[in-house]
Amino acid sequence: MTDDKPPQLTPQLRDSLFRKRVLVLDGPLDDDNGTALATQLLALAADDARQDVALWIHSPGGSVPAMLAIRDVMRLVPCDVSTLALGLACSAGQFLLSAGAPGKRFALPHARILMHQGSAGIAGSAVEVELQADDLRHTRDTVLALIAEDTGQDAGRIFTDSLHDRWFTAEQAREYGFVDYVVEDFAQIVPRHAQQFGIGARS
């Protein structure tokens, strides 16, 4: 039996990007790669508290606890974390994209961004169902409030717009507040020293 899955980033390439302070979320976000991204971000911040870290995203979404943990770390570290939508930033990918440092959130011209509330199966006794529903409502309200904070949109609009899958082009994502810029020049996203290129320039 052959594995037809397209090749992912090799460990060597990931290490090369890591040394350039670039982290990549490629594919679904789960507890394993979520923990890896959070700890790598902490390690880079400890190594150099002043130079930016870039998070490049091509993801259909995934774990809510993992995305919340990564956002917490993004806010905790003293260095700015820039974000870039490579091709697809859905759900958790959208959440992390818009959580980047203000003025340092980017999308490639043909990237697509998806916002929705997501769903989860609920089962068990009536009491268990009620407890699960309360927890889901709390998580939903927390996530939507953070998206409102990051985009500058009214919380009520975020709630309404997220009830059903809502797709955004790169330019629409910029207008909505998910990103600050649609990439027009390589210098905007190339991982180089802060004083040389815009993605690393601190405001």
VOPAGU-2260 file (C-alpha; in pm, 1 decimal, decimal comma):
REM VOPAGU-2260
SITE   aa  ch    i         X         Y         Z
SITE  MET   A    0       0,0       0,0       0,0
SITE  THR   A    1     142,6     335,5    -100,9
SITE  ASP   A    2     101,8     665,4      79,7
SITE  ASP   A    3     -34,1     922,0    -165,4
SITE  LYS   A    4     -28,7    1204,8      86,2
SITE  PRO   A    5     166,7    1503,1     -51,2
SITE  PRO   A    6     504,8    1553,2     116,8
SITE  GLN   A    7     503,4    1795,1     409,1
SITE  LEU   A    8     780,9    2028,6     511,1
SITE  THR   A    9    1089,3    1824,7     589,1
SITE  PRO   A   10    1247,2    1848,7     933,5
SITE  GLN   A   11    1548,7    2009,9     767,8
SITE  LEU   A   12    1336,7    2283,1     609,2
SITE  ARG   A   13    1146,7    2341,7     933,0
SITE  ASP   A   14    1475,0    2376,0    1117,1
SITE  SER   A   15    1607,1    2618,6     855,9
SITE  LEU   A   16    1294,0    2832,1     887,0
SITE  PHE   A   17    1305,7    2809,9    1267,0
SITE  ARG   A   18    1658,0    2950,8    1265,2
SITE  LYS   A   19    1517,7    3239,8    1058,7
SITE  ARG   A   20    1243,2    3283,1    1323,9
SITE  VAL   A   21     968,9    3149,5    1097,6
SITE  LEU   A   22     712,4    2897,0    1221,6
SITE  VAL   A   23     471,7    2720,0     985,5
SITE  LEU   A   24     123,8    2580,7    1048,6
SITE  ASP   A   25      73,4    2356,8     745,3
SITE  GLY   A   26    -236,5    2142,7     767,9
SITE  PRO   A   27    -483,2    2081,9    1050,9
SITE  LEU   A   28    -399,8    2221,1    1394,3
SITE  ASP   A   29    -397,3    1950,3    1660,0
SITE  ASP   A   30    -267,0    1912,3    2014,5
SITE  ASP   A   31      72,8    1789,4    1895,0
SITE  ASN   A   32     164,8    2056,8    1641,8
SITE  GLY   A   33     -12,8    2317,3    1854,8
SITE  THR   A   34     214,6    2236,9    2148,4
SITE  ALA   A   35     515,9    2239,3    1917,8
SITE  LEU   A   36     428,5    2584,1    1779,2
SITE  ALA   A   37     365,0    2729,9    2124,8
SITE  THR   A   38     690,6    2596,7    2270,2
SITE  GLN   A   39     891,9    2700,4    1963,7
SITE  LEU   A   40     750,9    3050,3    1994,9
SITE  LEU   A   41     853,3    3063,6    2360,3
SITE  ALA   A   42    1200,0    2935,5    2273,8
SITE  LEU   A   43    1250,3    3199,4    2002,4
SITE  ALA   A   44    1129,5    3475,7    2233,2
SITE  ALA   A   45    1367,3    3359,6    2505,0
SITE  ASP   A   46    1652,0    3357,3    2254,1
SITE  ASP   A   47    1581,8    3712,7    2133,9
SITE  ALA   A   48    1307,7    3917,4    2297,8
SITE  ARG   A   49    1329,0    4203,0    2047,4
SITE  GLN   A   50    1325,5    4043,0    1704,1
SITE  ASP   A   51     994,5    3941,3    1549,5
SITE  VAL   A   52     873,9    3586,4    1493,4
SITE  ALA   A   53     669,9    3504,7    1182,3
SITE  LEU   A   54     387,0    3250,3    1175,9
SITE  TRP   A   55     300,4    3131,3     824,5
SITE  ILE   A   56     -41,4    2966,1     793,6
SITE  HIS   A   57    -191,0    2722,5     544,3
SITE  SER   A   58    -453,8    2537,6     745,9
SITE  PRO   A   59    -813,7    2413,5     732,6
SITE  GLY   A   60    -844,4    2473,3    1108,1
SITE  GLY   A   61    -847,5    2237,2    1401,5
SITE  SER   A   62    -810,9    2227,4    1778,6
SITE  VAL   A   63    -968,3    2517,1    1969,8
SITE  PRO   A   64    -761,9    2458,1    2289,0
SITE  ALA   A   65    -442,9    2454,1    2078,1
SITE  MET   A   66    -529,5    2778,2    1897,5
SITE  LEU   A   67    -616,5    2951,1    2224,9
SITE  ALA   A   68    -288,8    2833,8    2378,5
SITE  ILE   A   69     -90,0    2966,4    2081,3
SITE  ARG   A   70    -270,7    3301,4    2098,1
SITE  ASP   A   71    -197,0    3324,8    2470,5
SITE  VAL   A   72     172,2    3269,9    2396,8
SITE  MET   A   73     163,1    3522,9    2110,7
SITE  ARG   A   74      37,1    3781,3    2359,8
SITE  LEU   A   75     273,8    3671,7    2636,2
SITE  VAL   A   76     605,9    3692,6    2453,1
SITE  PRO   A   77     778,0    4033,1    2437,3
SITE  CYS   A   78     854,7    4009,8    2063,7
SITE  ASP   A   79     592,3    4077,0    1797,8
SITE  VAL   A   80     447,0    3782,4    1608,0
SITE  SER   A   81     363,8    3857,3    1245,8
SITE  THR   A   82     122,7    3631,3    1058,9
SITE  LEU   A   83      84,1    3535,0     694,0
SITE  ALA   A   84    -196,8    3346,9     516,5
SITE  LEU   A   85     -23,2    3140,8     249,5
SITE  GLY   A   86    -322,5    2986,6      74,9
SITE  LEU   A   87    -590,8    2882,9     321,3
SITE  ALA   A   88    -667,3    3009,7     670,6
SITE  CYS   A   89    -988,2    2851,5     800,1
SITE  SER   A   90   -1140,3    2858,1    1147,3
SITE  ALA   A   91    -840,8    2813,9    1381,1
SITE  GLY   A   92    -618,1    2929,8    1095,7
SITE  GLN   A   93    -824,7    3248,2    1061,9
SITE  PHE   A   94    -816,7    3297,5    1437,3
SITE  LEU   A   95    -436,8    3280,3    1452,6
SITE  LEU   A   96    -399,7    3493,4    1140,1
SITE  SER   A   97    -598,4    3781,0    1288,7
SITE  ALA   A   98    -421,8    3737,2    1625,4
SITE  GLY   A   99     -92,3    3859,2    1479,6
SITE  ALA   A  100      67,7    4183,6    1591,3
SITE  PRO   A  101    -125,1    4488,7    1464,2
SITE  GLY   A  102      24,8    4615,7    1140,6
SITE  LYS   A  103     204,1    4285,0    1081,1
SITE  ARG   A  104     -72,6    4057,8     955,0
SITE  PHE   A  105     -47,3    3960,8     587,6
SITE  ALA   A  106    -223,6    3753,4     322,6
SITE  LEU   A  107     -97,0    3646,0     -16,8
SITE  PRO   A  108    -314,9    3786,8    -297,6
SITE  HIS   A  109    -508,8    3466,6    -365,8
SITE  ALA   A  110    -532,0    3337,8      -9,6
SITE  ARG   A  111    -878,2    3247,9     117,9
SITE  ILE   A  112    -994,6    3301,1     474,9
SITE  LEU   A  113   -1291,0    3127,4     640,1
SITE  MET   A  114   -1465,7    3230,8     960,9
SITE  HIS   A  115   -1723,9    3013,5    1132,9
SITE  GLN   A  116   -1818,6    2901,5    1481,6
SITE  GLY   A  117   -1741,5    2537,1    1425,2
SITE  SER   A  118   -1934,6    2249,9    1572,9
SITE  ALA   A  119   -1896,5    1969,6    1821,1
SITE  GLY   A  120   -2090,4    1654,5    1896,3
SITE  ILE   A  121   -2272,1    1641,1    2229,2
SITE  ALA   A  122   -2383,3    1313,5    2384,7
SITE  GLY   A  123   -2459,2    1158,5    2720,4
SITE  SER   A  124   -2716,7    1208,4    2992,8
SITE  ALA   A  125   -2928,2    1523,7    3015,9
SITE  VAL   A  126   -2698,6    1663,9    3284,0
SITE  GLU   A  127   -2387,4    1585,5    3081,6
SITE  VAL   A  128   -2539,0    1742,7    2770,8
SITE  GLU   A  129   -2623,8    2059,4    2963,8
SITE  LEU   A  130   -2271,1    2085,2    3105,4
SITE  GLN   A  131   -2114,9    2029,4    2764,5
SITE  ALA   A  132   -2343,6    2289,2    2608,9
SITE  ASP   A  133   -2249,6    2544,4    2875,9
SITE  ASP   A  134   -1880,8    2481,8    2814,2
SITE  LEU   A  135   -1924,5    2509,4    2437,3
SITE  ARG   A  136   -2110,1    2839,1    2475,4
SITE  HIS   A  137   -1832,8    2972,5    2698,3
SITE  THR   A  138   -1565,3    2867,3    2448,4
SITE  ARG   A  139   -1763,3    3009,2    2154,9
SITE  ASP   A  140   -1816,8    3341,8    2330,8
SITE  THR   A  141   -1448,7    3360,0    2427,8
SITE  VAL   A  142   -1330,7    3293,2    2071,8
SITE  LEU   A  143   -1574,0    3537,5    1911,9
SITE  ALA   A  144   -1484,5    3810,9    2161,8
SITE  LEU   A  145   -1116,3    3767,3    2077,9
SITE  ILE   A  146   -1188,1    3782,6    1704,3
SITE  ALA   A  147   -1383,2    4104,4    1763,3
SITE  GLU   A  148   -1089,6    4244,9    1961,2
SITE  ASP   A  149    -838,4    4151,5    1691,8
SITE  THR   A  150   -1043,0    4275,2    1394,1
SITE  GLY   A  151   -1200,4    4584,3    1548,8
SITE  GLN   A  152   -1543,9    4457,7    1447,7
SITE  ASP   A  153   -1846,8    4477,7    1674,4
SITE  ALA   A  154   -1897,1    4157,2    1874,0
SITE  GLY   A  155   -2255,1    4129,8    1751,8
SITE  ARG   A  156   -2143,4    4140,9    1390,0
SITE  ILE   A  157   -1879,7    3875,4    1452,5
SITE  PHE   A  158   -2145,2    3650,7    1609,6
SITE  THR   A  159   -2386,5    3697,2    1318,6
SITE  ASP   A  160   -2122,0    3660,0    1047,8
SITE  SER   A  161   -1986,4    3342,3    1206,4
SITE  LEU   A  162   -2319,4    3158,0    1223,7
SITE  HIS   A  163   -2256,2    3016,3     876,6
SITE  ASP   A  164   -1937,1    2959,9     680,3
SITE  ARG   A  165   -1820,4    3298,5     554,9
SITE  TRP   A  166   -1539,7    3308,7     300,8
SITE  PHE   A  167   -1316,7    3609,4     241,2
SITE  THR   A  168   -1075,7    3694,0     -35,5
SITE  ALA   A  169    -745,7    3846,3      72,7
SITE  GLU   A  170    -875,1    4196,5       2,7
SITE  GLN   A  171   -1202,3    4128,9     183,6
SITE  ALA   A  172   -1002,8    3993,5     477,7
SITE  ARG   A  173    -807,1    4318,2     485,0
SITE  GLU   A  174   -1126,1    4524,4     479,9
SITE  TYR   A  175   -1278,7    4312,3     757,2
SITE  GLY   A  176    -971,9    4337,4     979,8
SITE  PHE   A  177    -829,0    3987,2     966,5
SITE  VAL   A  178    -511,7    4118,9     805,6
SITE  ASP   A  179    -346,8    4455,6     759,9
SITE  TYR   A  180    -194,4    4407,2     415,8
SITE  VAL   A  181    -228,0    4199,0     103,0
SITE  VAL   A  182     129,0    4112,0       6,9
SITE  GLU   A  183     260,9    4313,3    -287,0
SITE  ASP   A  184     634,7    4287,4    -235,6
SITE  PHE   A  185     870,7    4013,2    -119,3
SITE  ALA   A  186    1028,5    4255,0     126,1
SITE  GLN   A  187     704,4    4256,8     327,1
SITE  ILE   A  188     739,3    3894,3     431,4
SITE  VAL   A  189    1100,3    3787,5     385,4
SITE  PRO   A  190    1242,8    3666,8     720,2
SITE  ARG   A  191    1527,9    3908,2     775,5
SITE  HIS   A  192    1647,3    4141,0    1049,1
SITE  ALA   A  193    1395,2    4390,8    1184,2
SITE  GLN   A  194    1582,4    4697,8    1064,9
SITE  GLN   A  195    1594,2    4577,5     703,8
SITE  PHE   A  196    1244,7    4461,6     619,3
SITE  GLY   A  197     889,7    4567,9     700,9
SITE  ILE   A  198     771,1    4239,0     851,6
SITE  GLY   A  199    1021,6    4277,1    1131,1
SITE  ALA   A  200     998,5    4651,4    1184,8
SITE  ARG   A  201     861,6    4739,1    1522,7
SITE  SER   A  202     616,6    5022,8    1540,0
